[in-house]
Amino acid sequence: MHIAHDPDARLRDIGMNLGITERRAYDIVNDLVVGGYVVKTKIGRRNRYEVLDHLPIPDAKEQGRAIRDLLHLLMGHPGNLAL
């Protein structure tokens, strides 16, 4: 959610926002990059992250739901869900 809200966020900021270490934030983001759900682009000395929200939610009970549906719900935009 943090990356979807702020693609230019530093791992330090993500960690602080979530109450975890920067290293743990790195591990989580790296897992999402390796899994193909987030794209990391180097811009100068900073990274920019993009959530590929069109991808399906893995192992979703209800097939046909995309990550964007979950993000909209968690970020308080349930009106954007196509239920």
PyMOL Python script that loads the backbone (N, CA, C, O; Angstrom):
from pymol import cmd

cmd.read_pdbstr("""\
ATOM      1  N   MET A   1       0.826  -1.188   0.000  1.00  0.00           N
ATOM      2  CA  MET A   1       0.000   0.000   0.000  1.00  0.00           C
ATOM      3  C   MET A   1       0.870   1.252   0.000  1.00  0.00           C
ATOM      4  O   MET A   1       0.571   2.229  -0.687  1.00  0.00           O
ATOM      5  N   HIS A   2       1.945   1.212   0.774  1.00  0.00           N
ATOM      6  CA  HIS A   2       2.808   2.391   0.851  1.00  0.00           C
ATOM      7  C   HIS A   2       3.403   2.714  -0.515  1.00  0.00           C
ATOM      8  O   HIS A   2       3.442   3.875  -0.922  1.00  0.00           O
ATOM      9  N   ILE A   3       3.864   1.693  -1.213  1.00  0.00           N
ATOM     10  CA  ILE A   3       4.450   1.908  -2.536  1.00  0.00           C
ATOM     11  C   ILE A   3       3.390   2.390  -3.524  1.00  0.00           C
ATOM     12  O   ILE A   3       3.670   3.261  -4.348  1.00  0.00           O
ATOM     13  N   ALA A   4       2.202   1.849  -3.456  1.00  0.00           N
ATOM     14  CA  ALA A   4       1.127   2.286  -4.355  1.00  0.00           C
ATOM     15  C   ALA A   4       0.799   3.750  -4.112  1.00  0.00           C
ATOM     16  O   ALA A   4       0.493   4.486  -5.050  1.00  0.00           O
ATOM     17  N   HIS A   5       0.863   4.170  -2.861  1.00  0.00           N
ATOM     18  CA  HIS A   5       0.557   5.556  -2.502  1.00  0.00           C
ATOM     19  C   HIS A   5       1.712   6.496  -2.836  1.00  0.00           C
ATOM     20  O   HIS A   5       1.482   7.629  -3.258  1.00  0.00           O
ATOM     21  N   ASP A   6       2.960   6.034  -2.649  1.00  0.00           N
ATOM     22  CA  ASP A   6       4.141   6.872  -2.868  1.00  0.00           C
ATOM     23  C   ASP A   6       5.238   6.065  -3.553  1.00  0.00           C
ATOM     24  O   ASP A   6       6.101   5.506  -2.877  1.00  0.00           O
ATOM     25  N   PRO A   7       5.218   5.995  -4.892  1.00  0.00           N
ATOM     26  CA  PRO A   7       6.200   5.189  -5.628  1.00  0.00           C
ATOM     27  C   PRO A   7       7.650   5.638  -5.438  1.00  0.00           C
ATOM     28  O   PRO A   7       8.574   4.872  -5.713  1.00  0.00           O
ATOM     29  N   ASP A   8       7.858   6.865  -4.975  1.00  0.00           N
ATOM     30  CA  ASP A   8       9.207   7.383  -4.779  1.00  0.00           C
ATOM     31  C   ASP A   8       9.689   7.234  -3.337  1.00  0.00           C
ATOM     32  O   ASP A   8      10.758   7.738  -2.991  1.00  0.00           O
ATOM     33  N   ALA A   9       8.926   6.557  -2.501  1.00  0.00           N
ATOM     34  CA  ALA A   9       9.291   6.395  -1.093  1.00  0.00           C
ATOM     35  C   ALA A   9      10.602   5.641  -0.956  1.00  0.00           C
ATOM     36  O   ALA A   9      10.878   4.705  -1.706  1.00  0.00           O
ATOM     37  N   ARG A  10      11.408   6.064   0.016  1.00  0.00           N
ATOM     38  CA  ARG A  10      12.640   5.355   0.324  1.00  0.00           C
ATOM     39  C   ARG A  10      12.303   4.181   1.235  1.00  0.00           C
ATOM     40  O   ARG A  10      11.314   4.213   1.967  1.00  0.00           O
ATOM     41  N   LEU A  11      13.129   3.154   1.182  1.00  0.00           N
ATOM     42  CA  LEU A  11      12.906   1.985   2.040  1.00  0.00           C
ATOM     43  C   LEU A  11      12.908   2.383   3.514  1.00  0.00           C
ATOM     44  O   LEU A  11      12.186   1.797   4.320  1.00  0.00           O
ATOM     45  N   ARG A  12      13.707   3.362   3.858  1.00  0.00           N
ATOM     46  CA  ARG A  12      13.735   3.867   5.230  1.00  0.00           C
ATOM     47  C   ARG A  12      12.362   4.411   5.618  1.00  0.00           C
ATOM     48  O   ARG A  12      11.867   4.149   6.715  1.00  0.00           O
ATOM     49  N   ASP A  13      11.752   5.173   4.704  1.00  0.00           N
ATOM     50  CA  ASP A  13      10.428   5.742   4.972  1.00  0.00           C
ATOM     51  C   ASP A  13       9.359   4.655   5.070  1.00  0.00           C
ATOM     52  O   ASP A  13       8.474   4.716   5.922  1.00  0.00           O
ATOM     53  N   ILE A  14       9.452   3.672   4.195  1.00  0.00           N
ATOM     54  CA  ILE A  14       8.496   2.562   4.224  1.00  0.00           C
ATOM     55  C   ILE A  14       8.606   1.820   5.552  1.00  0.00           C
ATOM     56  O   ILE A  14       7.599   1.515   6.191  1.00  0.00           O
ATOM     57  N   GLY A  15       9.832   1.537   5.957  1.00  0.00           N
ATOM     58  CA  GLY A  15      10.051   0.852   7.224  1.00  0.00           C
ATOM     59  C   GLY A  15       9.512   1.642   8.406  1.00  0.00           C
ATOM     60  O   GLY A  15       8.837   1.086   9.273  1.00  0.00           O
ATOM     61  N   MET A  16       9.808   2.935   8.444  1.00  0.00           N
ATOM     62  CA  MET A  16       9.325   3.780   9.546  1.00  0.00           C
ATOM     63  C   MET A  16       7.804   3.808   9.580  1.00  0.00           C
ATOM     64  O   MET A  16       7.202   3.736  10.651  1.00  0.00           O
ATOM     65  N   ASN A  17       7.182   3.914   8.405  1.00  0.00           N
ATOM     66  CA  ASN A  17       5.725   3.964   8.323  1.00  0.00           C
ATOM     67  C   ASN A  17       5.089   2.677   8.815  1.00  0.00           C
ATOM     68  O   ASN A  17       4.014   2.696   9.415  1.00  0.00           O
ATOM     69  N   LEU A  18       5.752   1.559   8.559  1.00  0.00           N
ATOM     70  CA  LEU A  18       5.210   0.257   8.938  1.00  0.00           C
ATOM     71  C   LEU A  18       5.679  -0.220  10.307  1.00  0.00           C
ATOM     72  O   LEU A  18       5.187  -1.224  10.822  1.00  0.00           O
ATOM     73  N   GLY A  19       6.635   0.504  10.896  1.00  0.00           N
ATOM     74  CA  GLY A  19       7.168   0.090  12.187  1.00  0.00           C
ATOM     75  C   GLY A  19       8.091  -1.108  12.093  1.00  0.00           C
ATOM     76  O   GLY A  19       8.157  -1.928  13.009  1.00  0.00           O
ATOM     77  N   ILE A  20       8.811  -1.206  10.966  1.00  0.00           N
ATOM     78  CA  ILE A  20       9.769  -2.295  10.763  1.00  0.00           C
ATOM     79  C   ILE A  20      11.111  -1.684  10.390  1.00  0.00           C
ATOM     80  O   ILE A  20      11.198  -0.488  10.112  1.00  0.00           O
ATOM     81  N   THR A  21      12.141  -2.491  10.385  1.00  0.00           N
ATOM     82  CA  THR A  21      13.463  -1.985  10.016  1.00  0.00           C
ATOM     83  C   THR A  21      13.546  -1.745   8.514  1.00  0.00           C
ATOM     84  O   THR A  21      12.772  -2.295   7.731  1.00  0.00           O
ATOM     85  N   GLU A  22      14.497  -0.917   8.140  1.00  0.00           N
ATOM     86  CA  GLU A  22      14.741  -0.674   6.718  1.00  0.00           C
ATOM     87  C   GLU A  22      15.119  -1.970   6.013  1.00  0.00           C
ATOM     88  O   GLU A  22      14.724  -2.195   4.869  1.00  0.00           O
ATOM     89  N   ARG A  23      15.880  -2.820   6.690  1.00  0.00           N
ATOM     90  CA  ARG A  23      16.296  -4.100   6.111  1.00  0.00           C
ATOM     91  C   ARG A  23      15.088  -4.994   5.845  1.00  0.00           C
ATOM     92  O   ARG A  23      15.004  -5.639   4.800  1.00  0.00           O
ATOM     93  N   ARG A  24      14.159  -5.030   6.793  1.00  0.00           N
ATOM     94  CA  ARG A  24      12.941  -5.851   6.608  1.00  0.00           C
ATOM     95  C   ARG A  24      12.109  -5.283   5.462  1.00  0.00           C
ATOM     96  O   ARG A  24      11.547  -6.044   4.674  1.00  0.00           O
ATOM     97  N   ALA A  25      12.023  -3.957   5.358  1.00  0.00           N
ATOM     98  CA  ALA A  25      11.304  -3.327   4.244  1.00  0.00           C
ATOM     99  C   ALA A  25      11.954  -3.718   2.920  1.00  0.00           C
ATOM    100  O   ALA A  25      11.268  -4.011   1.941  1.00  0.00           O
ATOM    101  N   TYR A  26      13.293  -3.719   2.904  1.00  0.00           N
ATOM    102  CA  TYR A  26      14.017  -4.135   1.702  1.00  0.00           C
ATOM    103  C   TYR A  26      13.654  -5.569   1.330  1.00  0.00           C
ATOM    104  O   TYR A  26      13.374  -5.863   0.168  1.00  0.00           O
ATOM    105  N   ASP A  27      13.660  -6.459   2.319  1.00  0.00           N
ATOM    106  CA  ASP A  27      13.340  -7.863   2.054  1.00  0.00           C
ATOM    107  C   ASP A  27      11.944  -8.021   1.467  1.00  0.00           C
ATOM    108  O   ASP A  27      11.750  -8.778   0.516  1.00  0.00           O
ATOM    109  N   ILE A  28      10.978  -7.312   2.026  1.00  0.00           N
ATOM    110  CA  ILE A  28       9.589  -7.407   1.551  1.00  0.00           C
ATOM    111  C   ILE A  28       9.480  -6.870   0.130  1.00  0.00           C
ATOM    112  O   ILE A  28       8.893  -7.516  -0.738  1.00  0.00           O
ATOM    113  N   VAL A  29      10.045  -5.686  -0.108  1.00  0.00           N
ATOM    114  CA  VAL A  29       9.975  -5.087  -1.445  1.00  0.00           C
ATOM    115  C   VAL A  29      10.710  -5.965  -2.449  1.00  0.00           C
ATOM    116  O   VAL A  29      10.230  -6.160  -3.566  1.00  0.00           O
ATOM    117  N   ASN A  30      11.861  -6.495  -2.071  1.00  0.00           N
ATOM    118  CA  ASN A  30      12.607  -7.372  -2.960  1.00  0.00           C
ATOM    119  C   ASN A  30      11.796  -8.623  -3.313  1.00  0.00           C
ATOM    120  O   ASN A  30      11.795  -9.056  -4.465  1.00  0.00           O
ATOM    121  N   ASP A  31      11.109  -9.201  -2.331  1.00  0.00           N
ATOM    122  CA  ASP A  31      10.245 -10.357  -2.615  1.00  0.00           C
ATOM    123  C   ASP A  31       9.159  -9.993  -3.623  1.00  0.00           C
ATOM    124  O   ASP A  31       8.836 -10.790  -4.504  1.00  0.00           O
ATOM    125  N   LEU A  32       8.598  -8.799  -3.497  1.00  0.00           N
ATOM    126  CA  LEU A  32       7.560  -8.356  -4.441  1.00  0.00           C
ATOM    127  C   LEU A  32       8.139  -8.128  -5.834  1.00  0.00           C
ATOM    128  O   LEU A  32       7.482  -8.410  -6.836  1.00  0.00           O
ATOM    129  N   VAL A  33       9.373  -7.615  -5.898  1.00  0.00           N
ATOM    130  CA  VAL A  33      10.046  -7.417  -7.189  1.00  0.00           C
ATOM    131  C   VAL A  33      10.334  -8.766  -7.830  1.00  0.00           C
ATOM    132  O   VAL A  33      10.031  -8.973  -9.005  1.00  0.00           O
ATOM    133  N   VAL A  34      10.913  -9.681  -7.070  1.00  0.00           N
ATOM    134  CA  VAL A  34      11.239 -11.023  -7.590  1.00  0.00           C
ATOM    135  C   VAL A  34       9.967 -11.754  -8.007  1.00  0.00           C
ATOM    136  O   VAL A  34       9.972 -12.487  -8.996  1.00  0.00           O
ATOM    137  N   GLY A  35       8.880 -11.565  -7.265  1.00  0.00           N
ATOM    138  CA  GLY A  35       7.610 -12.202  -7.584  1.00  0.00           C
ATOM    139  C   GLY A  35       6.894 -11.590  -8.777  1.00  0.00           C
ATOM    140  O   GLY A  35       5.914 -12.149  -9.270  1.00  0.00           O
ATOM    141  N   GLY A  36       7.383 -10.436  -9.249  1.00  0.00           N
ATOM    142  CA  GLY A  36       6.795  -9.803 -10.425  1.00  0.00           C
ATOM    143  C   GLY A  36       5.633  -8.879 -10.127  1.00  0.00           C
ATOM    144  O   GLY A  36       4.922  -8.468 -11.044  1.00  0.00           O
ATOM    145  N   TYR A  37       5.427  -8.543  -8.863  1.00  0.00           N
ATOM    146  CA  TYR A  37       4.303  -7.673  -8.498  1.00  0.00           C
ATOM    147  C   TYR A  37       4.694  -6.208  -8.395  1.00  0.00           C
ATOM    148  O   TYR A  37       3.831  -5.329  -8.398  1.00  0.00           O
ATOM    149  N   VAL A  38       5.989  -5.942  -8.305  1.00  0.00           N
ATOM    150  CA  VAL A  38       6.506  -4.579  -8.232  1.00  0.00           C
ATOM    151  C   VAL A  38       7.686  -4.480  -9.188  1.00  0.00           C
ATOM    152  O   VAL A  38       8.502  -5.398  -9.278  1.00  0.00           O
ATOM    153  N   VAL A  39       7.772  -3.360  -9.903  1.00  0.00           N
ATOM    154  CA  VAL A  39       8.897  -3.082 -10.787  1.00  0.00           C
ATOM    155  C   VAL A  39       9.729  -1.984 -10.128  1.00  0.00           C
ATOM    156  O   VAL A  39       9.201  -0.951  -9.719  1.00  0.00           O
ATOM    157  N   LYS A  40      11.036  -2.224 -10.032  1.00  0.00           N
ATOM    158  CA  LYS A  40      11.950  -1.249  -9.442  1.00  0.00           C
ATOM    159  C   LYS A  40      12.756  -0.621 -10.567  1.00  0.00           C
ATOM    160  O   LYS A  40      13.357  -1.324 -11.380  1.00  0.00           O
ATOM    161  N   THR A  41      12.766   0.710 -10.611  1.00  0.00           N
ATOM    162  CA  THR A  41      13.517   1.451 -11.614  1.00  0.00           C
ATOM    163  C   THR A  41      14.484   2.384 -10.905  1.00  0.00           C
ATOM    164  O   THR A  41      14.089   3.138 -10.015  1.00  0.00           O
ATOM    165  N   LYS A  42      15.731   2.336 -11.291  1.00  0.00           N
ATOM    166  CA  LYS A  42      16.752   3.202 -10.710  1.00  0.00           C
ATOM    167  C   LYS A  42      16.711   4.540 -11.432  1.00  0.00           C
ATOM    168  O   LYS A  42      16.805   4.593 -12.658  1.00  0.00           O
ATOM    169  N   ILE A  43      16.569   5.624 -10.667  1.00  0.00           N
ATOM    170  CA  ILE A  43      16.577   6.982 -11.218  1.00  0.00           C
ATOM    171  C   ILE A  43      17.634   7.756 -10.438  1.00  0.00           C
ATOM    172  O   ILE A  43      17.403   8.191  -9.310  1.00  0.00           O
ATOM    173  N   GLY A  44      18.798   7.920 -11.062  1.00  0.00           N
ATOM    174  CA  GLY A  44      19.908   8.546 -10.335  1.00  0.00           C
ATOM    175  C   GLY A  44      20.327   7.651  -9.193  1.00  0.00           C
ATOM    176  O   GLY A  44      20.653   6.481  -9.396  1.00  0.00           O
ATOM    177  N   ARG A  45      20.319   8.198  -7.994  1.00  0.00           N
ATOM    178  CA  ARG A  45      20.685   7.419  -6.808  1.00  0.00           C
ATOM    179  C   ARG A  45      19.465   6.852  -6.094  1.00  0.00           C
ATOM    180  O   ARG A  45      19.603   6.152  -5.091  1.00  0.00           O
ATOM    181  N   ARG A  46      18.291   7.145  -6.596  1.00  0.00           N
ATOM    182  CA  ARG A  46      17.052   6.719  -5.936  1.00  0.00           C
ATOM    183  C   ARG A  46      16.370   5.615  -6.738  1.00  0.00           C
ATOM    184  O   ARG A  46      16.657   5.415  -7.918  1.00  0.00           O
ATOM    185  N   ASN A  47      15.481   4.919  -6.085  1.00  0.00           N
ATOM    186  CA  ASN A  47      14.657   3.911  -6.751  1.00  0.00           C
ATOM    187  C   ASN A  47      13.220   4.403  -6.813  1.00  0.00           C
ATOM    188  O   ASN A  47      12.746   5.111  -5.925  1.00  0.00           O
ATOM    189  N   ARG A  48      12.553   4.019  -7.861  1.00  0.00           N
ATOM    190  CA  ARG A  48      11.125   4.287  -8.001  1.00  0.00           C
ATOM    191  C   ARG A  48      10.470   2.917  -8.160  1.00  0.00           C
ATOM    192  O   ARG A  48      10.966   2.059  -8.890  1.00  0.00           O
ATOM    193  N   TYR A  49       9.365   2.731  -7.476  1.00  0.00           N
ATOM    194  CA  TYR A  49       8.681   1.447  -7.482  1.00  0.00           C
ATOM    195  C   TYR A  49       7.306   1.604  -8.126  1.00  0.00           C
ATOM    196  O   TYR A  49       6.634   2.619  -7.948  1.00  0.00           O
ATOM    197  N   GLU A  50       6.907   0.598  -8.865  1.00  0.00           N
ATOM    198  CA  GLU A  50       5.585   0.598  -9.492  1.00  0.00           C
ATOM    199  C   GLU A  50       4.906  -0.734  -9.171  1.00  0.00           C
ATOM    200  O   GLU A  50       5.436  -1.807  -9.461  1.00  0.00           O
ATOM    201  N   VAL A  51       3.726  -0.637  -8.569  1.00  0.00           N
ATOM    202  CA  VAL A  51       2.939  -1.831  -8.276  1.00  0.00           C
ATOM    203  C   VAL A  51       2.201  -2.213  -9.552  1.00  0.00           C
ATOM    204  O   VAL A  51       1.496  -1.386 -10.131  1.00  0.00           O
ATOM    205  N   LEU A  52       2.353  -3.437  -9.988  1.00  0.00           N
ATOM    206  CA  LEU A  52       1.641  -3.924 -11.170  1.00  0.00           C
ATOM    207  C   LEU A  52       0.265  -4.403 -10.714  1.00  0.00           C
ATOM    208  O   LEU A  52       0.014  -5.597 -10.546  1.00  0.00           O
ATOM    209  N   ASP A  53      -0.610  -3.423 -10.523  1.00  0.00           N
ATOM    210  CA  ASP A  53      -1.901  -3.685  -9.883  1.00  0.00           C
ATOM    211  C   ASP A  53      -2.913  -4.384 -10.780  1.00  0.00           C
ATOM    212  O   ASP A  53      -4.001  -4.737 -10.324  1.00  0.00           O
ATOM    213  N   HIS A  54      -2.575  -4.585 -12.033  1.00  0.00           N
ATOM    214  CA  HIS A  54      -3.483  -5.302 -12.930  1.00  0.00           C
ATOM    215  C   HIS A  54      -3.366  -6.819 -12.774  1.00  0.00           C
ATOM    216  O   HIS A  54      -4.211  -7.569 -13.261  1.00  0.00           O
ATOM    217  N   LEU A  55      -2.313  -7.258 -12.091  1.00  0.00           N
ATOM    218  CA  LEU A  55      -2.093  -8.703 -11.909  1.00  0.00           C
ATOM    219  C   LEU A  55      -3.123  -9.290 -10.950  1.00  0.00           C
ATOM    220  O   LEU A  55      -3.620  -8.590 -10.068  1.00  0.00           O
ATOM    221  N   PRO A  56      -3.442 -10.562 -11.117  1.00  0.00           N
ATOM    222  CA  PRO A  56      -4.416 -11.189 -10.213  1.00  0.00           C
ATOM    223  C   PRO A  56      -3.836 -11.387  -8.818  1.00  0.00           C
ATOM    224  O   PRO A  56      -2.626 -11.534  -8.651  1.00  0.00           O
ATOM    225  N   ILE A  57      -4.705 -11.390  -7.835  1.00  0.00           N
ATOM    226  CA  ILE A  57      -4.298 -11.677  -6.465  1.00  0.00           C
ATOM    227  C   ILE A  57      -3.952 -13.162  -6.405  1.00  0.00           C
ATOM    228  O   ILE A  57      -4.768 -14.003  -6.780  1.00  0.00           O
ATOM    229  N   PRO A  58      -2.748 -13.491  -5.937  1.00  0.00           N
ATOM    230  CA  PRO A  58      -2.373 -14.907  -5.904  1.00  0.00           C
ATOM    231  C   PRO A  58      -3.235 -15.690  -4.923  1.00  0.00           C
ATOM    232  O   PRO A  58      -3.512 -15.229  -3.816  1.00  0.00           O
ATOM    233  N   ASP A  59      -3.649 -16.866  -5.337  1.00  0.00           N
ATOM    234  CA  ASP A  59      -4.428 -17.775  -4.493  1.00  0.00           C
ATOM    235  C   ASP A  59      -5.723 -17.167  -3.967  1.00  0.00           C
ATOM    236  O   ASP A  59      -6.185 -17.529  -2.885  1.00  0.00           O
ATOM    237  N   ALA A  60      -6.308 -16.246  -4.724  1.00  0.00           N
ATOM    238  CA  ALA A  60      -7.564 -15.625  -4.296  1.00  0.00           C
ATOM    239  C   ALA A  60      -8.692 -16.648  -4.396  1.00  0.00           C
ATOM    240  O   ALA A  60      -8.799 -17.384  -5.377  1.00  0.00           O
ATOM    241  N   LYS A  61      -9.527 -16.679  -3.363  1.00  0.00           N
ATOM    242  CA  LYS A  61     -10.674 -17.589  -3.391  1.00  0.00           C
ATOM    243  C   LYS A  61     -11.609 -17.218  -4.529  1.00  0.00           C
ATOM    244  O   LYS A  61     -12.177 -18.078  -5.202  1.00  0.00           O
ATOM    245  N   GLU A  62     -11.751 -15.915  -4.722  1.00  0.00           N
ATOM    246  CA  GLU A  62     -12.622 -15.430  -5.782  1.00  0.00           C
ATOM    247  C   GLU A  62     -11.748 -15.034  -6.963  1.00  0.00           C
ATOM    248  O   GLU A  62     -11.098 -13.990  -6.933  1.00  0.00           O
ATOM    249  N   GLN A  63     -11.729 -15.845  -7.980  1.00  0.00           N
ATOM    250  CA  GLN A  63     -10.902 -15.588  -9.150  1.00  0.00           C
ATOM    251  C   GLN A  63     -11.375 -14.330  -9.871  1.00  0.00           C
ATOM    252  O   GLN A  63     -12.541 -13.944  -9.781  1.00  0.00           O
ATOM    253  N   GLY A  64     -10.467 -13.713 -10.572  1.00  0.00           N
ATOM    254  CA  GLY A  64     -10.818 -12.541 -11.352  1.00  0.00           C
ATOM    255  C   GLY A  64     -10.581 -11.228 -10.620  1.00  0.00           C
ATOM    256  O   GLY A  64     -10.847 -10.159 -11.170  1.00  0.00           O
ATOM    257  N   ARG A  65     -10.089 -11.292  -9.396  1.00  0.00           N
ATOM    258  CA  ARG A  65      -9.786 -10.081  -8.638  1.00  0.00           C
ATOM    259  C   ARG A  65      -8.331  -9.689  -8.879  1.00  0.00           C
ATOM    260  O   ARG A  65      -7.431 -10.525  -8.810  1.00  0.00           O
ATOM    261  N   ALA A  66      -8.117  -8.415  -9.160  1.00  0.00           N
ATOM    262  CA  ALA A  66      -6.768  -7.909  -9.381  1.00  0.00           C
ATOM    263  C   ALA A  66      -6.248  -7.260  -8.101  1.00  0.00           C
ATOM    264  O   ALA A  66      -7.016  -6.916  -7.203  1.00  0.00           O
ATOM    265  N   ILE A  67      -4.948  -7.104  -8.042  1.00  0.00           N
ATOM    266  CA  ILE A  67      -4.324  -6.462  -6.893  1.00  0.00           C
ATOM    267  C   ILE A  67      -4.908  -5.070  -6.676  1.00  0.00           C
ATOM    268  O   ILE A  67      -5.048  -4.629  -5.536  1.00  0.00           O
ATOM    269  N   ARG A  68      -5.253  -4.370  -7.770  1.00  0.00           N
ATOM    270  CA  ARG A  68      -5.826  -3.025  -7.625  1.00  0.00           C
ATOM    271  C   ARG A  68      -7.111  -3.060  -6.809  1.00  0.00           C
ATOM    272  O   ARG A  68      -7.398  -2.118  -6.071  1.00  0.00           O
ATOM    273  N   ASP A  69      -7.896  -4.146  -6.932  1.00  0.00           N
ATOM    274  CA  ASP A  69      -9.124  -4.266  -6.147  1.00  0.00           C
ATOM    275  C   ASP A  69      -8.814  -4.280  -4.656  1.00  0.00           C
ATOM    276  O   ASP A  69      -9.481  -3.610  -3.866  1.00  0.00           O
ATOM    277  N   LEU A  70      -7.804  -5.043  -4.282  1.00  0.00           N
ATOM    278  CA  LEU A  70      -7.398  -5.126  -2.883  1.00  0.00           C
ATOM    279  C   LEU A  70      -6.838  -3.786  -2.404  1.00  0.00           C
ATOM    280  O   LEU A  70      -7.155  -3.337  -1.302  1.00  0.00           O
ATOM    281  N   LEU A  71      -6.012  -3.152  -3.225  1.00  0.00           N
ATOM    282  CA  LEU A  71      -5.451  -1.854  -2.851  1.00  0.00           C
ATOM    283  C   LEU A  71      -6.544  -0.815  -2.663  1.00  0.00           C
ATOM    284  O   LEU A  71      -6.496  -0.035  -1.712  1.00  0.00           O
ATOM    285  N   HIS A  72      -7.526  -0.794  -3.552  1.00  0.00           N
ATOM    286  CA  HIS A  72      -8.626   0.172  -3.421  1.00  0.00           C
ATOM    287  C   HIS A  72      -9.377  -0.052  -2.108  1.00  0.00           C
ATOM    288  O   HIS A  72      -9.731   0.902  -1.415  1.00  0.00           O
ATOM    289  N   LEU A  73      -9.609  -1.287  -1.784  1.00  0.00           N
ATOM    290  CA  LEU A  73     -10.324  -1.608  -0.552  1.00  0.00           C
ATOM    291  C   LEU A  73      -9.512  -1.188   0.676  1.00  0.00           C
ATOM    292  O   LEU A  73     -10.043  -0.549   1.585  1.00  0.00           O
ATOM    293  N   LEU A  74      -8.236  -1.545   0.702  1.00  0.00           N
ATOM    294  CA  LEU A  74      -7.382  -1.232   1.847  1.00  0.00           C
ATOM    295  C   LEU A  74      -7.098   0.253   1.989  1.00  0.00           C
ATOM    296  O   LEU A  74      -6.880   0.740   3.098  1.00  0.00           O
ATOM    297  N   MET A  75      -7.096   0.980   0.876  1.00  0.00           N
ATOM    298  CA  MET A  75      -6.797   2.405   0.910  1.00  0.00           C
ATOM    299  C   MET A  75      -8.058   3.247   1.075  1.00  0.00           C
ATOM    300  O   MET A  75      -7.997   4.476   1.025  1.00  0.00           O
ATOM    301  N   GLY A  76      -9.196   2.590   1.271  1.00  0.00           N
ATOM    302  CA  GLY A  76     -10.414   3.336   1.546  1.00  0.00           C
ATOM    303  C   GLY A  76     -11.146   3.848   0.325  1.00  0.00           C
ATOM    304  O   GLY A  76     -11.840   4.862   0.394  1.00  0.00           O
ATOM    305  N   HIS A  77     -10.998   3.155  -0.794  1.00  0.00           N
ATOM    306  CA  HIS A  77     -11.697   3.535  -2.022  1.00  0.00           C
ATOM    307  C   HIS A  77     -12.599   2.398  -2.497  1.00  0.00           C
ATOM    308  O   HIS A  77     -12.498   1.977  -3.650  1.00  0.00           O
ATOM    309  N   PRO A  78     -13.482   1.894  -1.630  1.00  0.00           N
ATOM    310  CA  PRO A  78     -14.288   0.727  -2.025  1.00  0.00           C
ATOM    311  C   PRO A  78     -15.230   1.017  -3.189  1.00  0.00           C
ATOM    312  O   PRO A  78     -15.676   0.086  -3.860  1.00  0.00           O
ATOM    313  N   GLY A  79     -15.535   2.256  -3.437  1.00  0.00           N
ATOM    314  CA  GLY A  79     -16.406   2.600  -4.560  1.00  0.00           C
ATOM    315  C   GLY A  79     -15.804   2.255  -5.898  1.00  0.00           C
ATOM    316  O   GLY A  79     -16.517   2.151  -6.897  1.00  0.00           O
ATOM    317  N   ASN A  80     -14.482   2.074  -5.931  1.00  0.00           N
ATOM    318  CA  ASN A  80     -13.795   1.754  -7.176  1.00  0.00           C
ATOM    319  C   ASN A  80     -13.769   0.257  -7.457  1.00  0.00           C
ATOM    320  O   ASN A  80     -13.299  -0.169  -8.511  1.00  0.00           O
ATOM    321  N   LEU A  81     -14.270  -0.539  -6.524  1.00  0.00           N
ATOM    322  CA  LEU A  81     -14.297  -1.988  -6.717  1.00  0.00           C
ATOM    323  C   LEU A  81     -15.429  -2.380  -7.639  1.00  0.00           C
ATOM    324  O   LEU A  81     -16.558  -1.906  -7.510  1.00  0.00           O
ATOM    325  N   ALA A  82     -15.108  -3.243  -8.556  1.00  0.00           N
ATOM    326  CA  ALA A  82     -16.154  -3.800  -9.424  1.00  0.00           C
ATOM    327  C   ALA A  82     -16.555  -5.142  -8.832  1.00  0.00           C
ATOM    328  O   ALA A  82     -15.982  -6.174  -9.181  1.00  0.00           O
ATOM    329  N   LEU A  83     -17.533  -5.131  -7.941  1.00  0.00           N
ATOM    330  CA  LEU A  83     -17.924  -6.369  -7.267  1.00  0.00           C
ATOM    331  C   LEU A  83     -18.948  -7.100  -8.035  1.00  0.00           C
ATOM    332  O   LEU A  83     -19.392  -8.167  -7.611  1.00  0.00           O
TER     333      LEU A  83
END
""", "prot")
cmd.dss("prot")
cmd.show_as("cartoon", "prot")
cmd.util.cbc("prot")
cmd.orient("prot")
